[in-house]
Amino acid sequence: MLNFRNTTYGCIALLLMAILLWKEYQLYYPFLVVLLLYIGTLSWGAFDLRLNFFMQSTYDRKTSTNQIAITFDDGPTPYTLEILDLLNQYGVKASFFCIGSQVLKYPEIAKQIVMQGHVIANHSMNHPNSIGFFSSDSVAVEMKHANQAIEKITGKKTLLYRPPFGVSNPHIAKALDYCAMTSIGWSIRSLDTLNRDENKIFKRIKKRLRPGKIILLHDTSKKTVHVVKSLLIELQTNKLEALNLEDFLNQKVYEN
Ligand SMILES: [Zn+2]
């Protein structure tokens, strides 16, 4: 299995072989090959939660049902209200990975998320761009402060965390353990923050839509509101049932 420990052991073995080659034939390039291989594999592991390279993340579910999960990151924002209206209209429950500072900025919207039967979860306190370079203590502070903000406003003690940018590393893994939280990834990335064309975003999701998938969207733009509307119609047409993560994963998402 490709993970941090196996990759490190594998590269140490290759390094020993490189030393033998150097002693025998005075070859230097095997050292470079081993170094590039190690850096390349670690970088891949850091940006793809589905590899479970540094830590375990749930990113889909094997299922014979017609169920999927829709998740939103980076809110709440005023667009969240429009999305909540649409979800309500189509009788769909979703999950919102909220930024703690946004929860404090829009407390009424955060309360609405919970009151309408959706799951609220942790997406760090401030979503720092450099969180991938934080110590485990600093990551834990980001997690804890967001948990406190969510609990203060909604009364919910969330157990689910989604790493900002989907970045993982040993520090984030340690903070996750320390805060006793579960990491949630995704299996359909909508790219709704990168792509400007809402039709392209929707088509990208539609192409990958299968039971058991977790879709990643962001409740931060009008564009995504339109994509959500198309998605909800598509789900209805294909008789796919979207559930919040508590029901989709059939696991406890709050401490209380
Ligand atoms: Zn984010």
Boltz pocket constraint, residues with backbone or C-beta under 6 A from the ligand:
constraints:
  - pocket:
      binder: B
      contacts: [[A, 73], [A, 74], [A, 123], [A, 127], [A, 163], [A, 164], [A, 165]]
      max_distance: 6.0
